Amino acid sequence: MELTKFLGYFSTVLLIINTVLYIKALHKSKAFMFFAFFLIISTIVQVSMSILGAILHLSNLYMVNVFLMLQFLLLSFFFKSLLKKNIILVFTALIIALLAYQYLQDLELFFRYNPIGIGITHSILVIYAISYLYQVLQKQKPKFLYVTIGLFLYLICNTLILASGNLVFNINISQEVYAILFRVNAVLYIIFQILIFIEWRKNYYKKIPKSL
């Protein structure tokens, strides 16, 4: 379990570093701003969950559900800016409405894993990622290639683990198996953060003003 905690803290440190780097890059493209804001929200949620869980020993599962909607909203706008498809806005409105209906119908869902919400939102984001990868692989210097690859890998694994969260809690699965699942998830998240850093280094490093 100590390894699980270390991976969690290490991924949080990488997330904070990437957030600072992307804020400093100050790029004006819509896609960049949406992704930078996604990193900011991710940092706020991640740090808050760590404080609530590890320090205050309080339940923090409801923040997963809050982040579920914010993540889908921001990354949908991110891919809308990249793919230039207005249909993404329609899907975004429909899914956010569906999630809102779910939580209004069952307020206790805020304190459990939402396998339907996780499965739907992550699957749609994976489709967006695949669409963008197909679109840019033929370009010489595509933007957000590394970010998109990282998102694709992380969301697939995250979907399999988190969407089964309630099932894991309700059946007799050993703590060792449960820890392994979250270690794999943490490792892929670290890979995602490394790819985010590579994206920044290749495409935005030189755009940081020297005064910063």
C-alpha positions in Angstrom: 0.0 0.0 0.0 3.0 2.3 0.6 3.9 2.0 -3.1 0.3 3.0 -4.0 0.6 6.1 -1.8 4.0 7.0 -3.3 2.6 6.6 -6.9 -0.4 8.8 -6.0 1.8 11.5 -4.4 4.3 11.4 -7.3 1.6 11.7 -9.9 0.1 14.7 -8.0 3.6 16.4 -8.0 3.9 15.9 -11.8 0.4 17.3 -12.2 1.2 20.4 -10.3 4.5 20.9 -12.2 2.6 20.6 -15.6 -0.1 22.9 -14.4 2.5 25.6 -13.6 4.3 25.1 -16.9 1.1 25.4 -18.9 0.0 28.5 -17.1 3.3 30.1 -17.7 3.2 29.2 -21.4 0.4 31.8 -21.9 -0.7 30.4 -25.3 -3.8 32.0 -26.7 -5.3 29.1 -28.7 -8.7 27.9 -27.5 -7.5 24.3 -27.3 -4.5 25.3 -25.2 -6.6 27.4 -22.8 -9.2 24.6 -22.3 -6.5 22.1 -21.6 -4.6 24.4 -19.2 -7.9 25.0 -17.4 -8.4 21.2 -17.3 -5.0 20.9 -15.6 -5.9 23.7 -13.1 -9.1 21.9 -12.1 -7.4 18.6 -12.0 -4.8 20.0 -9.5 -7.5 21.6 -7.3 -9.5 18.4 -7.2 -6.4 16.1 -6.7 -4.9 18.2 -3.9 -8.4 18.6 -2.2 -8.9 14.8 -2.3 -5.5 14.2 -0.8 -6.2 16.6 2.0 -9.6 15.2 2.7 -8.5 11.6 2.5 -4.9 11.3 3.7 -4.8 14.2 6.2 -8.4 14.7 7.5 -9.5 11.1 6.9 -12.8 12.2 5.5 -14.8 10.8 2.6 -13.6 12.3 -0.7 -15.5 10.1 -3.2 -18.0 12.8 -4.0 -15.2 14.8 -5.6 -14.7 12.1 -8.2 -18.2 12.7 -9.3 -17.8 16.5 -9.4 -14.6 16.0 -11.4 -16.3 13.6 -13.8 -18.5 16.4 -15.1 -15.9 19.0 -15.1 -13.4 16.8 -16.9 -16.0 15.8 -19.6 -17.0 19.5 -20.1 -13.4 20.9 -20.4 -12.0 18.0 -22.5 -15.1 18.2 -24.8 -14.4 21.9 -25.4 -10.7 21.0 -25.9 -11.5 18.5 -28.6 -14.1 20.8 -30.1 -11.4 23.3 -30.6 -9.1 20.7 -32.3 -11.7 18.8 -34.4 -13.8 21.8 -35.3 -17.0 19.7 -35.0 -20.1 21.4 -33.7 -21.7 18.1 -33.0 -19.4 17.8 -30.0 -21.3 20.7 -28.4 -24.6 18.8 -28.8 -23.1 15.6 -27.3 -21.7 17.7 -24.4 -25.0 19.3 -23.6 -26.9 15.9 -23.7 -24.4 14.1 -21.5 -24.2 16.9 -18.9 -28.0 16.9 -18.8 -28.0 13.1 -18.4 -25.5 13.3 -15.5 -27.4 16.1 -13.8 -30.6 14.0 -14.1 -28.8 11.0 -12.6 -27.6 12.9 -9.5 -30.9 14.7 -9.0 -32.7 11.4 -9.1 -30.3 9.8 -6.6 -28.4 12.2 -4.5 -26.6 9.3 -2.8 -24.9 8.6 -6.1 -22.6 11.6 -5.3 -21.0 9.3 -2.6 -20.6 6.2 -4.8 -18.8 5.5 -8.1 -21.0 6.2 -11.0 -20.1 3.4 -13.5 -22.7 4.6 -16.1 -21.4 8.2 -16.0 -17.8 7.1 -16.1 -18.3 4.7 -18.9 -20.3 7.1 -21.1 -18.1 10.2 -20.6 -14.8 8.3 -20.9 -15.9 6.4 -24.0 -17.0 9.6 -25.8 -13.6 11.2 -24.9 -11.8 8.2 -26.2 -13.7 8.5 -29.5 -12.7 12.1 -29.7 -9.1 11.2 -29.1 -9.1 8.5 -31.8 -10.7 10.9 -34.2 -8.1 13.5 -33.6 -5.2 11.0 -33.8 -6.5 9.8 -37.2 -6.7 13.5 -38.3 -3.2 14.6 -37.3 -1.0 11.6 -37.8 -0.3 12.7 -41.3 0.8 16.2 -40.2 4.5 17.0 -39.8 4.2 18.9 -36.5 0.8 18.1 -35.0 -0.2 19.9 -31.8 -1.4 18.0 -28.7 -0.4 14.6 -30.2 1.4 13.5 -27.0 -1.5 14.8 -24.9 -4.1 13.0 -26.9 -2.1 9.7 -26.8 -1.8 10.0 -23.1 -5.5 10.7 -22.7 -6.4 7.8 -24.9 -4.3 5.3 -22.8 -5.3 6.7 -19.4 -9.0 7.0 -20.1 -9.3 3.4 -21.3 -7.6 2.0 -18.2 -9.4 4.5 -15.9 -12.7 3.4 -17.3 -12.1 -0.3 -16.7 -11.0 0.4 -13.1 -13.4 3.1 -11.9 -16.5 2.0 -13.8 -16.2 -1.3 -11.8 -15.6 0.6 -8.5 -18.9 -0.3 -6.9 -18.5 -3.9 -7.9 -15.1 -4.1 -6.4 -16.5 -2.9 -3.1 -19.4 -5.3 -3.1 -17.6 -8.6 -3.9 -14.9 -10.4 -2.1 -11.7 -9.1 -3.8 -8.5 -9.0 -1.8 -6.9 -5.8 -0.8 -3.8 -6.9 -2.8 -5.7 -7.2 -6.1 -7.5 -3.9 -5.4 -4.1 -2.2 -4.7 -2.7 -3.6 -7.9 -5.6 -2.1 -10.0 -5.0 1.3 -8.6 -1.2 1.0 -9.0 -1.7 0.3 -12.7 -4.1 3.3 -12.9 -1.5 5.5 -11.1 1.3 4.4 -13.4 -0.7 5.2 -16.5 -1.6 8.6 -15.0 2.1 9.2 -14.5 2.7 8.3 -18.1 0.0 10.7 -19.1 1.7 13.5 -17.1 5.0 12.7 -18.7 3.4 13.0 -22.2 1.9 16.3 -21.1 5.3 17.5 -20.2 6.8 16.3 -23.5 4.0 18.2 -25.3 4.9 21.4 -23.5 8.6 20.9 -24.1 8.2 20.3 -27.8 5.6 22.9 -28.7 5.4 25.6 -25.9 8.7 25.8 -24.1 10.1 28.5 -26.3 6.9 30.5 -26.0 7.4 31.3 -22.3 8.4 35.0 -21.9 12.0 35.4 -20.7 10.8 37.6 -17.9 9.0 34.6 -16.4 
